[in-house]
Amino acid sequence: MTALDSIARVRILTEVLDGWANGIREHQPERVASYFTENALFQGVAPTHSIGRLGVITYYDSQPVGLSPAFQILEHRQLSDTTLISYVDVDFTHPDGVVIPVHLTAVLQYVDASWLISHYHVSQVE
């Protein structure tokens, strides 16, 4: 396995999550979905999961305009040459100021010269 150092892993994760977060802030569900693999497993705070980019688009299209995520990467590991896993705290701030804190587990895969999210699962913090 070609090991990525911690700085490289954080750089990759930050780049992908920045793009994801900016797409949410700008209410561009298709842009958000472009950071996911074609067959991504996606579980937001909704009670059901989805597979693929269409589910990601549908989920984020239903979110309010003005939703703003802020994230902090807490843990990260390299599982293989083409796979990273991360544990992230995310605060989703709604337009009315209500903050929904979640824990996010995201698995990234290196696909066609890009790092993309292949597994996304959030747990709402009570």
DOVEXGU-12869 format. One line per 3 residues: number of its first residue (from 1); their letters; for each residue x, y, z of C-alpha. Coordinates in Angstrom, 3 decimals, padded with zeros to 6 digits, always signed. Example, Ala and Ser with C-alpha at 12.3 -4.5 7.8 and 13.67 -1.06 7.14 Angstrom:
1) AS) +012.300 -004.500 +007.800  +013.670 -001.060 +007.140
This chain:
1) MTA) +000.000 +000.000 +000.000  +001.216 +003.475 -000.840  +000.746 +005.286 +002.448
4) LDS) -000.485 +008.861 +002.498  +000.769 +010.886 +005.416  -001.640 +012.655 +007.743
7) IAR) -001.204 +016.004 +005.989  -002.096 +014.481 +002.618  -005.155 +012.704 +004.042
10) VRI) -006.441 +015.900 +005.676  -005.826 +017.850 +002.464  -007.841 +015.329 +000.414
13) LTE) -010.676 +015.170 +002.931  -010.811 +018.938 +003.278  -010.902 +019.464 -000.476
16) VLD) -013.804 +017.036 -000.933  -015.743 +018.233 +002.118  -015.225 +021.905 +001.190
19) GWA) -016.763 +021.217 -002.216  -019.651 +019.291 -000.620  -020.263 +022.067 +001.928
22) NGI) -020.092 +024.864 -000.658  -022.623 +023.045 -002.834  -024.984 +022.854 +000.145
25) REH) -024.469 +026.535 +001.042  -025.251 +027.530 -002.536  -028.217 +025.113 -002.686
28) QPE) -026.833 +023.252 -005.704  -027.850 +019.609 -005.154  -026.292 +018.415 -008.432
31) RVA) -022.976 +019.978 -007.418  -023.195 +018.296 -004.004  -023.858 +014.943 -005.697
34) SYF) -020.816 +015.372 -007.946  -018.651 +014.729 -004.849  -020.178 +011.241 -004.491
37) TEN) -019.529 +008.038 -006.424  -022.179 +006.819 -008.840  -023.183 +004.065 -006.385
40) ALF) -022.627 +005.897 -003.087  -024.433 +004.677 +000.004  -026.012 +007.793 +001.529
43) QGV) -027.734 +008.169 +004.909  -028.591 +011.697 +005.982  -030.827 +012.503 +008.936
46) APT) -033.870 +011.217 +007.027  -035.160 +007.805 +008.137  -034.260 +006.102 +004.846
49) HSI) -031.011 +005.660 +002.960  -030.331 +005.876 -000.765  -027.870 +004.493 -003.269
52) GRL) -026.366 +006.719 -005.945  -026.211 +010.373 -006.854  -029.938 +010.759 -007.529
55) GVI) -030.671 +010.055 -003.860  -028.098 +012.674 -002.832  -029.666 +015.209 -005.210
58) TYY) -033.168 +014.481 -003.903  -032.056 +014.760 -000.282  -030.215 +018.068 -000.640
61) DSQ) -032.871 +019.544 -002.922  -035.318 +019.076 -000.030  -033.083 +021.002 +002.384
64) PVG) -033.770 +024.689 +003.022  -032.056 +027.366 +000.973  -029.476 +028.959 +003.249
67) LSP) -028.466 +025.748 +005.038  -024.805 +026.086 +005.979  -022.559 +023.232 +007.140
70) AFQ) -019.358 +023.774 +009.116  -017.166 +020.747 +009.660  -014.184 +019.606 +011.685
73) ILE) -012.287 +016.444 +010.761  -011.695 +014.506 +013.984  -010.216 +011.223 +012.763
76) HRQ) -009.000 +009.783 +009.484  -007.386 +006.591 +008.284  -006.179 +005.178 +005.007
79) LSD) -007.720 +001.755 +004.372  -006.052 +001.077 +001.021  -004.311 +002.885 -001.825
82) TTL) -007.708 +004.106 -003.012  -009.765 +004.343 +000.190  -009.882 +006.789 +003.103
85) ISY) -012.253 +006.814 +006.053  -013.050 +009.839 +008.191  -014.991 +010.783 +011.288
88) VDV) -016.199 +014.371 +011.175  -018.265 +016.711 +013.341  -020.647 +018.814 +011.277
91) DFT) -022.898 +021.650 +012.421  -025.705 +022.345 +009.964  -026.949 +025.893 +010.571
94) HPD) -030.441 +026.547 +009.235  -031.478 +029.955 +007.884  -033.359 +030.669 +011.144
97) GVV) -030.160 +030.081 +013.148  -031.066 +026.635 +014.491  -027.964 +024.425 +014.546
100) IPV) -028.224 +020.676 +014.006  -025.005 +018.947 +015.132  -024.169 +015.562 +013.604
103) HLT) -021.356 +013.039 +013.526  -020.441 +012.061 +009.972  -018.620 +008.965 +008.842
106) AVL) -017.451 +009.361 +005.260  -015.542 +006.855 +003.165  -013.738 +008.301 +000.156
109) QYV) -012.586 +006.307 -002.846  -010.141 +007.318 -005.534  -012.105 +006.885 -008.773
112) DAS) -011.061 +008.087 -012.224  -008.377 +010.413 -010.810  -010.724 +011.978 -008.227
115) WLI) -011.456 +011.383 -004.566  -015.216 +010.898 -004.097  -017.510 +009.960 -001.218
118) SHY) -018.661 +006.343 -001.529  -020.270 +006.001 +001.898  -021.899 +008.797 +003.925
121) HVS) -023.642 +008.259 +007.235  -024.681 +010.865 +009.794  -025.891 +010.456 +013.343
124) QVE) -027.659 +013.402 +014.866  -026.185 +014.491 +018.189  -028.907 +014.819 +020.807
